[in-house]
Amino acid sequence: MADITNEQLIQRLQEKFGDQVFDIQEPYGLVTVTTTRENIIPILQALYDDEVLQMQFLTTLCGIHYPDNKGQELGVVYHLHSLVNNIRLRIKIFFPEDDAVVPTATNLYLTANWMERETWDFYGIRFEGHPNLIRILNVEEMEAFPMRKEFPLEDQTREDKINTFFGR
């Protein structure tokens, strides 16, 4: 089968999902859509099962934090790849920081297991239905989620850094 173009992918997404996918863009040639956490698993399943698209490889799942986006501070990004059609798709979902719960994708993609654990570990996003949602890199006793932007990037009290070495 010939490679699917971005235009064909967008058309197929709009036919299958209508207004369940929105904010359709192509940054750097990568089709990117947004949906809701209520729709994410049915959409992932439909893309996996689609006889044309065959999006059966989850390359990345990660968290994002935009503290200034009130009501949508946290998000999860899914990168799918169709090895058969040589096309990629990025799907984003957003939700409030105080309700950071998303359904697990481990029932569809085994690779989601560790990626969801890492996202839990660093962003505090809980994946409902995950078989073993425990920290993967930080200690279990840790109460903070270090990739959230509430933490400074560097220790402001250090005196051993020369600003010119850091482009300042």
Residue pairs with C-beta under 8 A, 6 or more apart in sequence:
1 84
1 85
3 85
3 86
3 87
4 12
4 52
4 53
4 82
4 85
4 86
4 87
6 26
6 29
6 31
6 87
9 31
9 53
9 87
9 89
10 24
10 31
12 50
12 52
12 53
13 21
13 24
13 31
13 33
13 89
14 21
14 24
16 46
16 50
17 35
17 39
17 43
17 46
20 35
20 36
20 39
20 43
21 33
21 34
21 35
21 43
21 91
22 33
22 34
22 35
23 32
23 33
23 34
23 92
24 31
24 32
24 33
25 31
25 32
25 33
26 32
30 88
30 89
30 90
31 87
31 88
31 89
31 90
32 89
32 90
32 91
32 92
33 89
33 90
33 91
33 92
34 91
34 92
34 93
34 94
35 43
35 91
35 92
35 93
36 93
37 76
37 93
37 95
37 101
37 102
37 103
40 76
40 78
40 91
40 93
40 102
40 103
40 105
41 103
41 105
41 108
43 91
44 55
44 78
44 80
44 91
44 105
44 108
44 109
45 108
47 53
47 55
47 80
47 89
48 54
48 55
48 56
48 108
52 85
53 82
53 85
53 87
54 82
54 83
54 84
54 85
55 80
55 81
55 82
55 89
56 82
56 83
57 80
57 81
57 82
57 83
58 78
58 79
58 80
58 81
58 105
58 108
58 109
58 111
58 112
58 115
59 79
59 80
59 81
59 88
60 77
60 78
60 79
60 115
61 76
61 77
61 78
61 79
61 105
61 111
61 112
61 115
61 116
61 119
62 76
62 77
62 115
62 118
62 119
63 74
63 75
63 76
63 77
63 119
63 122
63 123
63 125
63 147
64 74
64 75
64 76
64 77
64 92
64 123
65 73
65 74
65 75
65 123
65 147
65 148
65 149
66 72
66 73
66 74
66 75
66 94
66 149
67 73
67 97
67 148
67 149
67 150
69 94
71 96
72 94
72 95
72 96
73 94
73 96
73 97
74 94
74 95
74 96
74 97
74 100
74 123
74 124
74 125
75 92
75 93
75 94
75 95
76 92
76 93
76 102
76 119
76 125
77 90
77 91
77 92
78 90
78 91
78 92
78 105
79 88
79 89
79 90
80 88
80 89
80 90
80 91
81 87
81 88
81 89
82 88
93 102
95 101
95 102
100 123
100 124
100 125
100 126
101 125
101 126
101 127
101 128
102 125
102 126
102 127
102 128
103 127
103 128
103 129
104 112
104 116
104 127
104 128
104 129
104 130
104 131
105 112
105 116
105 127
106 112
106 113
106 116
106 127
106 129
106 130
106 131
107 129
113 130
113 131
113 132
114 136
116 127
116 130
116 133
117 130
117 132
117 133
117 134
117 135
117 136
118 136
118 137
119 125
119 127
120 126
120 127
120 130
120 133
120 134
120 135
120 136
121 135
121 136
121 137
121 138
121 145
122 137
122 138
122 145
122 146
122 147
122 148
123 145
123 147
123 148
124 145
124 148
126 133
127 133
134 140
135 142
138 146
144 151
154 161
